[in-house]
Amino acid sequence: MRISHPSTLAEAEALIATGAQAVVGGTGHQFRWSQGQTRPEHLVNIDPLLPNGINDLTIGAGTSLEDIRHAGLPLLSQACGDVGAPNIRRLATLGGNIGFGAGCLIPALLALDAQLGTTLGPRPLIDHLRDPKGLILSVTLRPLARSIWRKVGLRAAFSPAMIVSAGTFSTEDTRITDLRLSLGGGAVLPQRLSEVETWLMGQVLTQVDPADLEARIIAAVNAPSCAFRSVSYRKRVAAKAISHGLLGLGRKTLRPKTLRPSPTPPPALTAVSRQDGGERWHTRPDMPAKVRGALPYLTDVRAPGMLVGRILRAAHPHAEILRIDTRRAEALPGVHAVVTHRDITGLNGFGIVFQDQPALCADKVRYTGDPVAAVAAIDAQVAEAALALIEVDYAPLPVVTDPEMALMPSATRVHDNGNLVSEITHAKGDLTEGWAKAVHVIEDTYVTPRQMHGFMETEGGWAAPDGPQNDGILVCAGGQHGARDRLQLSRILDMPKEKIRVISSPTGGAFGGKDELTVQPVLALLARKSGRAVRLHLSRAESVQAGTKRNPMRIRMKTGCDATGRLVAQEVDVLSDCGAYASLSPGVLETAMEHAAGPYVIENIQTRGRLAYTNNGTCGAFRGFGANQMSYAIECQMDRLAAKAGLDPIKIRRLNMRVSGSPGYLGQRVALSERLLEMLDAASSSPLWNAREANPDEIIGTGMALNYQGNGLGTLPEDEAEFALRLKGGKIEALCGLDEMGQGLIASLHAETSTRLGVARDDIRAVFGDTGTAPDSGSTTASRGGYVVWRGIKETAPAFETELLSQAGAKLGLPPAELRLVPGGIGARGANTPTPLLRFDAMADSATFTTQFSFPKSDYTKGNARFIFAFAATLARVAVNRVSGQVRTLDLEMHTAAGPVIDMASYLGQMEGGLIQGLGFTLTEDVLMQNGRPVTTNFDSYMMPTVRDVPNTMRITALEELDPGDPHGPRGAGELGIGAVTPAIANAVFDAIGCWPVVTPFAPESLLDVIAFSEAKAQT
Ligand SMILES: Cc1cc2nc3c(=O)[nH]c(=O)nc-3n(C[C@H](O)[C@H](O)[C@H](O)COP(=O)(O)OP(=O)(O)OC[C@H]3O[C@@H](n4cnc5c(N)ncnc54)[C@H](O)[C@@H]3O)c2cc1C
C-alpha cells in the first residue's frame, strides 16, 4: 500500500481521480478491512489539508470525534460519545464519518440539517449522501431547541449499530413548530422520516397517541434484517426511541414480581477485595508484566531462520476428499515443507476421550475448520501463496446442522459409526408416583449458546527439532496439559514420549478451549519435515472457524413440587451439539447430567442426555463444563415453582436443600463441607433485594441462584498428580506441571508454598507448564488446580523442610530441631524475629522431593461422579431497557464456599472473571452457524462483554471454613463464578418484567414483547 502526502487539496483531488482513496484518521478504512474488504493500493493523506476545530456551529471536517464529544454541541456531542471507544474517537474525524458511509453520526447530522462545505462548494448533507462528490471541508449545523438520540447496538456499549435514531424539534407551548427525524447507522441506510414529520407538524405533544406514532414510524422505516437482529426489531426500536424522545415513555410502574425473602444473618464471610484484603492482599507476580504487555506468549517467540506455518482448511463443512495435490506448492521458492495426511506415520487421530479427530484430513472433512494440508515457508506471504497452490478435489455431502435431525435414522452420517456420540440415562424412585404427588409442575426447554472462549491469545506457538541428534521434537503452544499433549503427539508422530518436549505456558487464556490439541500436531509435522523451527499463529477469523466452542444444549426440564413447595418429581432430557469431533463433549454432557437436580433432593427422577455429531464446528471443554448450562435450567425452575407455590426464592431452596454428609446426586459418597445453607442466608440478607431507582427507560429486577460445581475429573478417568519441591540457586522451586493461563497458578504456588513453609513469597520460584522441567500434575481443568497445589505442597513440604534444616544445621553447627524456615532462609526456632541465620542463597541446591497422589474420588463406578464440590449463591440486579429490550447488569454479588482462599487476588479474579464470562453467555454471546459455517469471523459481530458492560458493583465473599473432620483443603475456584450468573439474571428479568427468558443469549426482541404485554396488563 502506498500513501501520498499532497501539499494542496487540488493535488489530493487529482490523485483521488486516479483511483486513490482519501484517508484522515484511517479508522473507517480499518473497519472495512476487518470486514474482509480489499485494501486500497493507494491512500492519500488529507489530514493536514482539512480545517480542524469548532467555530460556533461550524466544524472542520478534520476535527476528531473526541474533541466534538467534549464541545457541548447540541445532539452531535452526545452522538459522538456513542461512536467506538475513546481511542477510536481520538483518531476518527467528522468528515471521515460521513465519507465512511455507514457512520452513526449521519442520522444526527441529518436531524441537524447539516450543510457541508466541500471542495465543490457548499452542499446540503442529504445531497452529498445521494451523490458523494468532492472532499468535505466543514460541516455547519442548524439545531432546533430539543433533540432525540438513541444508538442501539448488539450490546450495551462499544457496539456496532443495529439502528440509530435521531431528531431535533421545537415547540411553542407544547405544539410542534419544527421537526426533523432521521435514522441510519451500520447496515441501515440514512433516511429522513419526512411523512412522519409532516404528520407531526403542528400537533400538540400531549395529544399525540404514542401507539399511532410508533405505527407510522414502523411503516416508514427502511431497514434490513441480518443474522443478529430482525427488521421488525430494528423498526420497533426506532419507533420506541423516537416516540420516547418526543413524548417520553412515562414512568410506568411494574411492581417487582418476586417475593422478597426475610433476611437471615449469614455467618462471618471473608470480603474478597483489595480494600478488605489487608495483609492477605498480594499483587500477583505475573501481573505487572502482563499489564505492561511485556510478557511474551509462546506465539510471540521469534528466532532467526524460523519458518512460518499456515494451514489449509476444508472448503466445505462436509465433503469427501477425492484428491490432494501439493506439487505446485512444494515447487514454490521459499516453501520448506508441505504436509498432508500422507506425512503421518502414527495414528491420524486425536481426542482426549476418543481419537476421532484427524490431525490432517485424509478422506473426509467434517467442518470448515478441518485441516487438510499445511505449509512451512520463509514468510507468511509465501506460505499463503503456497496454500493457494494446493489442489483439493471434494465431493460435497449433505451438511448436518441440527442435532435433532442428526439423530434421525435418515440423517447423513458425520462419522461411520453414526451421529449419536453418547447417551446417558439415570433414574431414581418412581416417576409416576412423583407426578401423582405434584401440585405445581413447570416444564420448559432451555436453550444455551455456542459460546466462544474469546481468549486474548488465539491458538498458536512454535515447534522445532530437538534432542542430541535432532530426532526429537520441541512443541511450544499454549495448552492445558502438556503431558497429555505429549502423549497425543507421540501417537500421531509415532515417536516415543521421551523424545517429545511440550511447553504449554504461559498461555494467553484458555477457559477449556486449549484443553484439546489445537495447532500442536501440524506444528510438529511441519518442524519434523522441514527440519527447522516453525511458528504458527491462528488469525482471529481462523480461530473462530477452527477452535473449540461451548456445546449448545437444549434442556427440556419438567419439575414438580407438592403444595408446600417440596420437590417430588423431575424429568430431564438434554440434547447437546457435539460438532464434528468428540473432544471432551462426552465429559461435558456427563457433568451436565450430574448437576441435573442442582443442590436439591428430588425423590423421583428420570434423566436422559444425548450428544450428537453435526458439521457445526467442534465443541468441548469450556469453564463450567455443562454444569452452568444445567444450573440455568434448574435454578429457573426453582424460582418458577416458588412463584406457583407462593414461596420466596430462599424458602423453596431451603426446603429442598441437600443435607451435608448425604450421598451425592448419583448416590455416590461425597466430601463434607457443603455450606449451602450459609450461602442461602447470605443471599437472603443481600441489599440487592431492595428496589433501586430506575430511569424511565429501564425496569429494575433482582434475582438469585445457587450453584455447585464438581471438582476434578471424576471417578472414571485417571486423575493423578505429581508435585515437587527443591532448593535451587537460592530459591525454593515449586515444580508443578499445571499451566498458567491467566488464572493465577504462579500466585497460588508462591502463596501456598510460602505459607506452608513459613518463608516469603519472594523466596519461591514457580516451575510449571513444561514437560521438560515440571512433573505431570494432570490437567489444568475441572477446577482441580487449587487442590493440586495445596495437596502437593502439603505432602512434599515435610521431607523437603527436614532436608533444608539438616543441611543448615550441619553448616551452622546447630541441631536441626533448633532451626526453622523463615523468610529468606533458615532461622532459630523460638526466636522472636524471623531473621535468617543462613540465607537460602548461601545454601547448596537440595535434592528434588517429589510426591504423587490421586485427586480425591468417590467409590461410584456406574458412571462418572464427582467427590468434591464447591458452592455459591449469586445475586444479580438488572435493568431491562424498555426501548431496546436489552438487559444491563447493574450489580452482582456472589457468596462462595470453596474452602480456604489460597491467594485473594487470584480468587477474586476467578470469581469476577467467571461472572463476566457468564454475562456474555447470558446476554450477548453465540457463534451463529449458517449451513455449517460461522456467521461471525471477528469480535465486531461476536459480542463479548467489555469494561462498559461490567456491573456498577461486584461484591464477592468467601466462607473459608471447612466442616470439622474434612481433610480436603481448598476447593476449585476456576468454574464456580460462571455457574449461577445466568439463572440469577434470568430470575432478575422475571422480577422486572414477569417472564423467564429460556433462550440464552436473551433475545432483546422477545423481551420487548414481554414488556409490551406486561405494561398492557398493568394498565388494565
Ligand atoms: C473498532 C472500530 C469501531 C468503530 N465504531 C464506529 C461506530 O461506533 N460508529 C461509527 O460511525 N463508526 C465507527 N467506526 C468507523 C470509523 O471510526 C468512523 O466512521 C470514523 O468517523 C471515520 O473517520 P476517519 O477519520 O478515521 O475516516 P477514514 O478511515 O480516514 O476515512 C473513512 C472514509 O471516509 C473518506 N473520507 C475521509 N475524510 C473525508 C473527507 N474529508 N471528505 C470526503 N471523504 C472523506 C475516506 O476516503 C474513507 O473512504 C469504527 C471503527 C473501528 C476501527
Ligand as a Chemical Component Dictionary entry (heavy atoms), coordinates in Angstrom:
data_LIG
# 
_chem_comp.id                   LIG 
_chem_comp.type                 NON-POLYMER 
_chem_comp.pdbx_formal_charge   0 
_chem_comp.three_letter_code    LIG 
# 
loop_
_chem_comp_atom.comp_id 
_chem_comp_atom.atom_id 
_chem_comp_atom.alt_atom_id 
_chem_comp_atom.type_symbol 
_chem_comp_atom.charge 
_chem_comp_atom.model_Cartn_x 
_chem_comp_atom.model_Cartn_y 
_chem_comp_atom.model_Cartn_z 
_chem_comp_atom.pdbx_ordinal 
LIG C1  C1  C 0 -13.012 -0.527 16.258 1  
LIG C2  C2  C 0 -13.817 0.478  15.454 2  
LIG C3  C3  C 0 -15.058 0.868  15.934 3  
LIG C4  C4  C 0 -15.802 1.770  15.198 4  
LIG N1  N1  N 0 -17.033 2.135  15.702 5  
LIG C5  C5  C 0 -17.780 3.003  14.996 6  
LIG C6  C6  C 0 -19.049 3.420  15.479 7  
LIG O1  O1  O 0 -19.473 3.006  16.558 8  
LIG N2  N2  N 0 -19.777 4.273  14.732 9  
LIG C7  C7  C 0 -19.318 4.758  13.540 10 
LIG O2  O2  O 0 -19.997 5.558  12.915 11 
LIG N3  N3  N 0 -18.119 4.395  13.059 12 
LIG C8  C8  C 0 -17.343 3.540  13.745 13 
LIG N4  N4  N 0 -16.130 3.163  13.252 14 
LIG C9  C9  C 0 -15.711 3.670  11.917 15 
LIG C10 C10 C 0 -14.910 4.974  11.979 16 
LIG O3  O3  O 0 -14.181 5.043  13.155 17 
LIG C11 C11 C 0 -15.715 6.239  11.906 18 
LIG O4  O4  O 0 -16.706 6.188  10.925 19 
LIG C12 C12 C 0 -14.815 7.483  11.730 20 
LIG O5  O5  O 0 -15.555 8.630  11.950 21 
LIG C13 C13 C 0 -14.090 7.553  10.415 22 
LIG O6  O6  O 0 -13.219 8.672  10.464 23 
LIG P1  P1  P 0 -11.737 8.601  9.923  24 
LIG O7  O7  O 0 -11.173 9.957  10.019 25 
LIG O8  O8  O 0 -10.978 7.569  10.652 26 
LIG O9  O9  O 0 -12.005 8.157  8.425  27 
LIG P2  P2  P 0 -11.050 7.409  7.438  28 
LIG O10 O10 O 0 -10.930 5.981  7.795  29 
LIG O11 O11 O 0 -9.786  8.135  7.253  30 
LIG O12 O12 O 0 -11.928 7.521  6.125  31 
LIG C14 C14 C 0 -13.178 6.865  6.044  32 
LIG C15 C15 C 0 -13.765 7.092  4.645  33 
LIG O13 O13 O 0 -14.150 8.438  4.506  34 
LIG C16 C16 C 0 -13.461 9.063  3.430  35 
LIG N5  N5  N 0 -13.125 10.407 3.887  36 
LIG C17 C17 C 0 -12.373 10.727 4.975  37 
LIG N6  N6  N 0 -12.350 12.066 5.114  38 
LIG C18 C18 C 0 -13.063 12.576 4.114  39 
LIG C19 C19 C 0 -13.398 13.912 3.742  40 
LIG N7  N7  N 0 -12.974 14.971 4.438  41 
LIG N8  N8  N 0 -14.168 14.087 2.653  42 
LIG C20 C20 C 0 -14.613 13.036 1.943  43 
LIG N9  N9  N 0 -14.328 11.763 2.233  44 
LIG C21 C21 C 0 -13.576 11.537 3.335  45 
LIG C22 C22 C 0 -12.248 8.173  3.196  46 
LIG O14 O14 O 0 -11.815 8.249  1.863  47 
LIG C23 C23 C 0 -12.787 6.823  3.527  48 
LIG O15 O15 O 0 -13.492 6.262  2.450  49 
LIG C24 C24 C 0 -15.325 2.279  13.966 50 
LIG C25 C25 C 0 -14.068 1.879  13.501 51 
LIG C26 C26 C 0 -13.315 0.994  14.242 52 
LIG C27 C27 C 0 -11.964 0.591  13.717 53 
# 
loop_
_chem_comp_bond.comp_id 
_chem_comp_bond.atom_id_1 
_chem_comp_bond.atom_id_2 
_chem_comp_bond.value_order 
_chem_comp_bond.pdbx_ordinal 
LIG C1  C2  SING 1  
LIG C2  C3  SING 2  
LIG C2  C26 DOUB 3  
LIG C3  C4  DOUB 4  
LIG C4  N1  SING 5  
LIG C4  C24 SING 6  
LIG N1  C5  DOUB 7  
LIG C5  C6  SING 8  
LIG C5  C8  SING 9  
LIG C6  O1  DOUB 10 
LIG C6  N2  SING 11 
LIG N2  C7  SING 12 
LIG C7  O2  DOUB 13 
LIG C7  N3  SING 14 
LIG N3  C8  DOUB 15 
LIG C8  N4  SING 16 
LIG N4  C9  SING 17 
LIG N4  C24 SING 18 
LIG C9  C10 SING 19 
LIG C10 O3  SING 20 
LIG C10 C11 SING 21 
LIG C11 O4  SING 22 
LIG C11 C12 SING 23 
LIG C12 O5  SING 24 
LIG C12 C13 SING 25 
LIG C13 O6  SING 26 
LIG O6  P1  SING 27 
LIG P1  O7  DOUB 28 
LIG P1  O8  SING 29 
LIG P1  O9  SING 30 
LIG O9  P2  SING 31 
LIG P2  O10 DOUB 32 
LIG P2  O11 SING 33 
LIG P2  O12 SING 34 
LIG O12 C14 SING 35 
LIG C14 C15 SING 36 
LIG C15 O13 SING 37 
LIG C15 C23 SING 38 
LIG O13 C16 SING 39 
LIG C16 N5  SING 40 
LIG C16 C22 SING 41 
LIG N5  C17 SING 42 
LIG N5  C21 SING 43 
LIG C17 N6  DOUB 44 
LIG N6  C18 SING 45 
LIG C18 C19 SING 46 
LIG C18 C21 DOUB 47 
LIG C19 N7  SING 48 
LIG C19 N8  DOUB 49 
LIG N8  C20 SING 50 
LIG C20 N9  DOUB 51 
LIG N9  C21 SING 52 
LIG C22 O14 SING 53 
LIG C22 C23 SING 54 
LIG C23 O15 SING 55 
LIG C24 C25 DOUB 56 
LIG C25 C26 SING 57 
LIG C26 C27 SING 58 
# 
